[in-house]
Amino acid sequence: MISNENLGITAIIPTFQSEKVITRALISVLAQTCPVDQIIVIDDASSDQTVSVVRIFATGHPQIKILVNTKNLGPGPTRNIAWDSAKTEFIAFLDADDTWHPDKLETQINWFKRHPDAAICGTQHCVIDKPHGNNDPDETSVFSLKNLLRRNRFSTPSVMLRRDITPRFSSELRLSEDYLLWMEIAAKYGHVSRINKPLTILHKPAFGASGLSGKIFAMYLGETKALRILYTKRSISFLTVTSAHVWSTTKLLRRLPLALARKFTSKLND
């Protein structure tokens, strides 16, 4: 175990109707070999027992802070509220229905020690009960904005970033708000980095499943709106945004058959 002295970390977990999964996420944070200074759970106006479950769990864990939105704001503004509440040098995001490998934060903090000028670092992820791939655990990939325009290179629960960077999640988007943020960070700081080790565990497929990630067409619309926002901010040219729109449409057409197959299989198994 390493000390995180002077390298404080806040884990931010947004919740919405998460009563059945939030405890699993919290346990994975508490199991880290590099302890967090604080866990901010922020609920986006759930109507189930999510907040009660977190409050009961937090009685034995004083590092857990609970924030509750009075109305549903969506994932971007909700994460931003917790982000603004954090005081540590680093922030790590985790979704309520996902988990971390115990070594995740230690691996990322050690990486930031070697890269003191870096703004952000993600990791590879794996989907529960699926093969983890053959990535070199010691390899790190660096992605420019041009690289990111082809596709999102890491999932939100994999990301650790410096609290004091200026870009924030967009309040205009409820889907692809994370993808837009990574692209804006790449535009401002030159690149984003990813540790090619599957230290983030997703408990659902990346697309074609239930929940937000199951809304394939809505995600496509969110992605294209994110591209338009980049264009209006002059981060990309008209030719680039047009090419990126075409590529996004191509990805949609490739994903739809797989999404339909997953839904059909799910119905057969019910």
C-alpha positions as CSV (number, residue, x, y, z in Angstrom):
1,M,0.0,0.0,0.0
2,I,1.3,3.5,-0.8
3,S,0.6,6.7,1.0
4,N,-1.5,9.3,-0.8
5,E,-0.1,12.1,1.4
6,N,-0.2,15.4,-0.6
7,L,-1.8,13.5,-3.4
8,G,-5.3,13.5,-2.0
9,I,-8.1,11.7,-3.9
10,T,-11.8,12.2,-3.9
11,A,-14.0,9.5,-5.4
12,I,-17.2,10.9,-6.9
13,I,-20.1,8.6,-7.4
14,P,-23.4,10.0,-9.0
15,T,-26.4,7.9,-8.2
16,F,-29.9,7.6,-9.7
17,Q,-32.2,4.7,-8.7
18,S,-29.1,2.8,-7.6
19,E,-30.3,1.2,-4.3
20,K,-29.4,-2.3,-5.5
21,V,-25.8,-1.6,-6.7
22,I,-24.4,1.4,-4.8
23,T,-23.0,-0.7,-1.9
24,R,-21.0,-2.8,-4.3
25,A,-19.5,0.4,-5.8
26,L,-18.7,1.8,-2.4
27,I,-17.0,-1.4,-1.2
28,S,-14.7,-1.3,-4.3
29,V,-13.6,2.2,-3.4
30,L,-12.9,1.2,0.2
31,A,-10.9,-1.8,-1.0
32,Q,-8.4,0.4,-2.8
33,T,-4.7,-0.1,-2.0
34,C,-4.4,3.6,-2.1
35,P,-7.1,5.0,0.2
36,V,-9.2,7.9,-0.8
37,D,-9.5,11.0,1.3
38,Q,-13.2,11.4,0.6
39,I,-16.1,9.7,-1.2
40,I,-18.8,12.0,-2.5
41,V,-22.0,10.3,-3.3
42,I,-24.4,12.6,-5.1
43,D,-27.9,11.5,-5.8
44,D,-29.8,12.9,-8.7
45,A,-33.3,13.0,-7.2
46,S,-33.8,9.2,-7.0
47,S,-37.3,8.0,-6.0
48,D,-36.1,4.7,-4.6
49,Q,-34.1,4.0,-1.4
50,T,-30.7,4.9,-2.8
51,V,-30.0,7.8,-0.3
52,S,-31.1,5.7,2.7
53,V,-28.9,2.8,1.6
54,V,-25.9,5.2,1.4
55,R,-26.7,6.9,4.7
56,I,-26.8,3.6,6.5
57,F,-23.6,2.4,4.9
58,A,-21.9,5.8,5.7
59,T,-22.5,5.4,9.5
60,G,-19.4,3.2,9.6
61,H,-17.4,5.2,7.1
62,P,-17.0,8.9,7.9
63,Q,-15.1,9.7,4.7
64,I,-18.4,9.3,2.8
65,K,-20.2,12.6,2.1
66,I,-23.7,12.6,0.7
67,L,-25.2,15.3,-1.5
68,V,-28.8,15.1,-2.8
69,N,-30.2,17.1,-5.8
70,T,-33.6,18.4,-5.2
71,K,-34.5,17.8,-8.9
72,N,-33.0,15.6,-11.6
73,L,-30.2,17.4,-13.3
74,G,-28.6,14.7,-15.4
75,P,-25.1,13.1,-15.0
76,G,-23.0,16.1,-16.2
77,P,-24.2,18.8,-13.8
78,T,-24.5,16.2,-11.0
79,R,-20.8,15.3,-11.3
80,N,-19.9,19.0,-11.5
81,I,-21.6,19.8,-8.2
82,A,-19.5,17.0,-6.5
83,W,-16.4,18.2,-8.4
84,D,-16.8,21.7,-7.0
85,S,-17.3,20.3,-3.5
86,A,-14.1,18.3,-3.6
87,K,-10.9,19.7,-2.0
88,T,-8.3,17.2,-3.0
89,E,-5.7,17.4,-5.8
90,F,-7.2,14.5,-7.7
91,I,-10.7,13.3,-8.5
92,A,-11.7,9.8,-9.6
93,F,-15.1,9.1,-11.1
94,L,-17.1,5.9,-10.5
95,D,-20.6,5.1,-11.7
96,A,-22.9,3.5,-9.1
97,D,-23.3,0.3,-11.1
98,D,-19.6,-0.3,-11.8
99,T,-16.5,-1.1,-9.7
100,W,-12.8,-0.7,-9.5
101,H,-10.0,-3.2,-9.3
102,P,-8.2,-2.8,-5.9
103,D,-5.0,-1.5,-7.6
104,K,-6.7,1.1,-9.8
105,L,-6.1,4.3,-7.8
106,E,-2.6,3.3,-6.8
107,T,-1.7,2.6,-10.4
108,Q,-3.0,6.0,-11.5
109,I,-1.4,7.9,-8.7
110,N,2.0,6.4,-9.4
111,W,1.4,7.3,-13.1
112,F,0.7,10.9,-12.1
113,K,3.9,11.0,-10.0
114,R,5.8,10.2,-13.2
115,H,3.8,12.7,-15.3
116,P,3.4,15.8,-13.1
117,D,2.1,18.0,-16.0
118,A,-0.7,15.6,-17.0
119,A,-4.3,16.7,-16.6
120,I,-6.1,13.4,-16.9
121,C,-5.5,9.6,-16.9
122,G,-7.9,6.8,-17.7
123,T,-7.5,3.1,-17.7
124,Q,-8.8,0.2,-19.9
125,H,-11.9,-1.4,-18.7
126,C,-13.4,-4.9,-18.8
127,V,-17.0,-6.0,-18.9
128,I,-17.9,-8.4,-16.1
129,D,-17.9,-12.1,-17.2
130,K,-16.2,-11.1,-20.5
131,P,-12.5,-11.7,-21.6
132,H,-10.2,-8.9,-20.6
133,G,-8.2,-8.7,-23.8
134,N,-4.5,-8.8,-24.3
135,N,-3.4,-5.3,-23.4
136,D,0.2,-4.8,-22.2
137,P,-0.3,-3.7,-18.5
138,D,2.8,-1.5,-18.7
139,E,1.8,0.3,-21.9
140,T,0.2,3.8,-21.8
141,S,-1.6,5.2,-24.8
142,V,-1.7,8.9,-25.6
143,F,-4.6,10.3,-27.6
144,S,-4.9,13.7,-29.3
145,L,-8.2,15.4,-30.0
146,K,-8.0,13.9,-33.5
147,N,-7.7,10.4,-32.0
148,L,-10.7,11.0,-29.8
149,L,-12.9,12.1,-32.7
150,R,-12.8,8.6,-34.0
151,R,-14.2,7.2,-30.7
152,N,-14.2,7.6,-27.0
153,R,-11.1,6.1,-25.6
154,F,-12.1,5.4,-22.0
155,S,-15.1,5.1,-19.8
156,T,-16.0,7.6,-17.1
157,P,-15.4,5.2,-14.2
158,S,-11.8,4.7,-15.4
159,V,-10.9,8.4,-15.2
160,M,-8.8,10.3,-12.7
161,L,-8.1,13.9,-13.3
162,R,-6.7,17.0,-11.5
163,R,-9.4,18.9,-9.6
164,D,-8.2,22.3,-10.7
165,I,-8.5,21.9,-14.5
166,T,-11.0,24.3,-16.0
167,P,-13.1,22.2,-18.4
168,R,-16.3,20.7,-16.9
169,F,-19.1,18.3,-17.9
170,S,-21.6,20.0,-20.2
171,S,-25.0,21.0,-18.8
172,E,-26.4,20.8,-22.4
173,L,-26.0,17.0,-22.7
174,R,-27.4,14.1,-20.8
175,L,-25.5,11.6,-23.0
176,S,-21.9,11.8,-24.3
177,E,-21.3,14.6,-21.8
178,D,-18.2,12.6,-20.7
179,Y,-17.0,12.1,-24.2
180,L,-17.3,15.9,-24.8
181,L,-15.3,16.6,-21.7
182,W,-12.4,14.3,-22.7
183,M,-12.3,16.0,-26.1
184,E,-12.3,19.5,-24.5
185,I,-9.5,18.4,-22.2
186,A,-7.5,17.1,-25.1
187,A,-8.1,20.4,-27.0
188,K,-6.9,22.5,-24.1
189,Y,-4.0,20.4,-22.8
190,G,-2.9,18.7,-26.0
191,H,-3.8,15.1,-25.2
192,V,-5.3,12.6,-22.8
193,S,-3.7,9.4,-21.6
194,R,-4.8,5.9,-20.8
195,I,-3.2,3.1,-18.9
196,N,-3.8,-0.1,-20.9
197,K,-4.7,-2.3,-18.0
198,P,-8.3,-3.2,-17.3
199,L,-8.6,-1.7,-13.8
200,T,-12.2,-0.6,-14.2
201,I,-15.0,-3.2,-14.2
202,L,-18.2,-2.4,-16.0
203,H,-21.2,-4.5,-15.0
204,K,-23.0,-4.1,-18.3
205,P,-22.0,-4.0,-22.0
206,A,-20.7,-0.7,-23.3
207,F,-23.8,-0.4,-25.5
208,G,-27.0,-2.3,-26.3
209,A,-27.8,-3.0,-22.6
210,S,-30.2,-1.6,-20.1
211,G,-29.8,1.9,-18.6
212,L,-28.2,4.9,-20.3
213,S,-25.8,2.9,-22.3
214,G,-28.7,1.0,-23.9
215,K,-30.0,4.1,-25.6
216,I,-28.0,3.7,-28.8
217,F,-29.7,6.3,-31.0
218,A,-29.9,8.8,-28.1
219,M,-26.2,8.3,-27.6
220,Y,-25.6,8.9,-31.2
221,L,-27.5,12.2,-31.0
222,G,-25.6,13.1,-27.9
223,E,-22.3,12.4,-29.7
224,T,-23.2,14.5,-32.7
225,K,-24.3,17.4,-30.4
226,A,-21.0,17.2,-28.6
227,L,-19.3,17.5,-32.0
228,R,-21.3,20.6,-32.8
229,I,-20.4,22.1,-29.4
230,L,-16.7,21.6,-30.2
231,Y,-17.2,23.3,-33.5
232,T,-19.0,26.3,-32.1
233,K,-16.1,26.7,-29.6
234,R,-13.7,26.6,-32.6
235,S,-11.9,23.5,-31.3
236,I,-12.4,21.8,-34.6
237,S,-12.9,23.0,-38.2
238,F,-16.1,22.6,-40.4
239,L,-14.3,19.9,-42.4
240,T,-13.4,18.0,-39.2
241,V,-16.9,18.2,-37.7
242,T,-18.4,17.0,-41.0
243,S,-16.0,14.0,-41.2
244,A,-16.7,13.2,-37.5
245,H,-20.5,13.3,-38.1
246,V,-20.1,10.8,-41.0
247,W,-17.9,8.5,-38.8
248,S,-20.4,8.7,-35.9
249,T,-23.2,7.6,-38.3
250,T,-21.1,4.7,-39.5
251,K,-20.5,3.6,-35.9
252,L,-24.3,3.7,-35.3
253,L,-25.0,1.5,-38.2
254,R,-22.4,-1.0,-37.1
255,R,-23.7,-1.1,-33.5
256,L,-27.4,-1.4,-34.1
257,P,-27.4,-5.1,-35.2
258,L,-25.4,-6.1,-32.1
259,A,-27.7,-4.1,-29.9
260,L,-30.7,-5.7,-31.4
261,A,-29.1,-9.2,-31.0
262,R,-28.4,-8.5,-27.3
263,K,-32.0,-7.4,-26.7
264,F,-33.3,-10.5,-28.5
265,T,-31.1,-12.8,-26.5
266,S,-32.1,-11.1,-23.3
267,K,-35.8,-11.7,-24.1
268,L,-35.1,-15.3,-24.8
269,N,-33.4,-15.7,-21.4
270,D,-36.2,-14.0,-19.5
